[in-house]
Amino acid sequence: ISHVYDQRVATLAIAGDAIPRYGASWPELGTLDAREHIQAFQLRNTPGQSIAATFMADDELEVGRPGRRAYSLFVLGHENDTGYAESYTWFRDAVADGKAAPRYFDHLDWDGDGSDEILLDVFGNQKRGFAALSRQGDSWIRSYQDDCTQP
């Protein structure tokens, strides 16, 4: 699904709320410039559309060494009656924890439970891996993650 203005603005608002919550520094040129990837999609058996975006500070959404103040922030939002609300965030301080920068890749129901899981493409210092998000009640959890910090 092609993303629209309201979805783009929603990802900026979700990231704007999340950055101070994680104690991260504000991106030098703001969240719009830090947004590296955005994708709108429709989950199976779920009303409203969903939106995912990845924000990068002092780094790129690719395999490679991060900068000295690098972090990534992945946000997931879901449409409700009033707009888009935060569904899930994944913050990763590349300096303290190693680079593991996720972006939306696809969604599908791979466990056959009738609801979709989300597959993320994750970029590390020296390799690329995958992670999965699954629903647990009304929340999303990271149910799988490759270690992409080691070669």
C-alpha positions as CSV (number, residue, x, y, z in Angstrom):
1,I,0.0,0.0,0.0
2,S,1.3,3.4,-0.8
3,H,1.7,5.6,2.3
4,V,-0.3,8.8,2.5
5,Y,0.4,12.2,4.3
6,D,-1.4,11.3,7.5
7,Q,0.6,8.1,7.9
8,R,3.9,9.9,7.2
9,V,3.0,12.5,9.9
10,A,2.0,9.8,12.3
11,T,5.4,8.1,12.1
12,L,7.0,11.4,12.9
13,A,4.8,11.9,15.9
14,I,5.4,8.4,17.2
15,A,9.1,8.8,16.8
16,G,8.9,12.3,18.4
17,D,7.3,10.8,21.5
18,A,9.7,7.8,21.6
19,I,13.0,9.5,21.3
20,P,12.9,11.3,24.6
21,R,11.4,8.2,26.3
22,Y,14.5,6.3,25.4
23,G,16.8,9.1,26.5
24,A,18.2,9.4,23.0
25,S,19.6,12.6,21.5
26,W,17.4,14.4,19.0
27,P,18.5,13.7,15.3
28,E,20.7,16.5,14.2
29,L,18.4,17.5,11.3
30,G,15.1,16.4,12.9
31,T,13.0,13.3,12.6
32,L,11.9,13.9,9.0
33,D,15.6,13.8,7.8
34,A,16.3,10.7,10.1
35,R,13.4,8.7,8.6
36,E,15.1,6.2,6.4
37,H,12.2,3.8,5.5
38,I,8.4,3.9,5.7
39,Q,5.8,1.3,4.7
40,A,2.0,1.2,4.9
41,F,0.3,-2.2,5.0
42,Q,-2.9,-4.0,5.8
43,L,-2.8,-6.8,8.3
44,R,-5.1,-9.8,7.9
45,N,-8.3,-9.7,10.0
46,T,-7.4,-6.3,11.4
47,P,-9.4,-3.2,10.7
48,G,-7.5,-0.1,9.6
49,Q,-4.1,0.2,8.1
50,S,-0.7,-0.1,9.7
51,I,2.4,1.9,9.2
52,A,6.1,1.1,9.9
53,A,9.1,3.4,9.8
54,T,12.8,3.3,10.7
55,F,14.7,6.3,11.9
56,M,18.5,6.4,11.9
57,A,20.7,8.9,13.8
58,D,24.4,9.1,12.8
59,D,24.1,6.0,10.7
60,E,22.6,4.5,7.6
61,L,20.0,1.7,7.1
62,E,22.5,-0.7,5.6
63,V,25.2,-3.0,6.7
64,G,28.2,-1.0,8.0
65,R,29.9,0.6,10.9
66,P,27.7,3.1,12.8
67,G,28.7,6.6,13.8
68,R,29.8,7.6,17.3
69,R,26.3,8.6,18.4
70,A,24.3,6.2,16.3
71,Y,21.0,4.6,17.1
72,S,18.0,3.2,15.2
73,L,14.4,3.5,16.1
74,F,11.7,1.4,14.5
75,V,8.1,2.4,15.0
76,L,4.9,0.6,14.2
77,G,1.5,2.4,14.3
78,H,-2.0,1.2,13.8
79,E,-5.0,3.2,12.5
80,N,-7.8,3.7,15.0
81,D,-10.9,6.0,15.2
82,T,-8.8,9.1,15.9
83,G,-5.8,8.5,13.6
84,Y,-2.7,6.4,14.2
85,A,-1.5,5.2,17.6
86,E,1.8,3.7,18.5
87,S,1.7,-0.1,18.5
88,Y,5.4,-1.0,19.0
89,T,8.8,0.6,19.1
90,W,12.3,-0.8,19.0
91,F,15.1,1.4,20.0
92,R,18.7,0.3,19.6
93,D,21.7,2.3,20.7
94,A,24.4,1.1,18.3
95,V,27.3,2.3,20.5
96,A,26.2,0.6,23.6
97,D,24.4,-2.5,22.2
98,G,25.9,-3.0,18.7
99,K,24.1,-2.1,15.5
100,A,20.8,-3.9,14.7
101,A,18.7,-1.5,12.6
102,P,15.4,-3.0,11.6
103,R,13.1,-2.1,8.7
104,Y,9.7,-3.5,7.7
105,F,10.1,-6.3,5.1
106,D,6.8,-8.2,4.9
107,H,3.9,-9.6,6.9
108,L,2.2,-13.0,6.7
109,D,0.5,-15.6,8.9
110,W,3.3,-18.1,9.1
111,D,2.0,-19.9,12.2
112,G,-1.5,-20.3,10.9
113,D,-3.3,-18.6,13.8
114,G,-5.3,-16.3,11.6
115,S,-3.3,-13.1,12.4
116,D,-0.3,-11.8,10.6
117,E,3.2,-11.6,12.0
118,I,5.7,-9.0,10.8
119,L,9.1,-9.8,9.3
120,L,11.8,-7.3,9.7
121,D,15.1,-6.9,7.8
122,V,17.8,-6.1,10.3
123,F,21.1,-4.4,9.4
124,G,24.2,-4.9,11.6
125,N,27.9,-3.8,11.4
126,Q,29.0,-6.7,9.2
127,K,25.9,-8.7,8.2
128,R,22.2,-8.6,7.7
129,G,19.7,-10.7,9.6
130,F,16.0,-11.0,10.3
131,A,13.6,-10.4,13.2
132,A,9.9,-11.2,13.7
133,L,7.2,-9.4,15.5
134,S,4.2,-11.4,16.8
135,R,1.0,-10.4,18.5
136,Q,0.6,-11.3,22.2
137,G,-2.9,-10.2,23.1
138,D,-3.2,-6.5,22.0
139,S,0.5,-6.0,22.0
140,W,3.4,-6.7,19.7
141,I,6.5,-8.6,20.9
142,R,9.8,-9.4,19.2
143,S,9.4,-13.2,18.9
144,Y,12.6,-13.8,17.0
145,Q,15.9,-12.0,16.2
146,D,19.1,-13.1,14.4
147,D,22.3,-11.9,16.0
148,C,23.5,-9.5,13.2
149,T,26.2,-7.9,15.4
150,Q,28.7,-10.7,14.7
151,P,30.1,-11.7,11.3
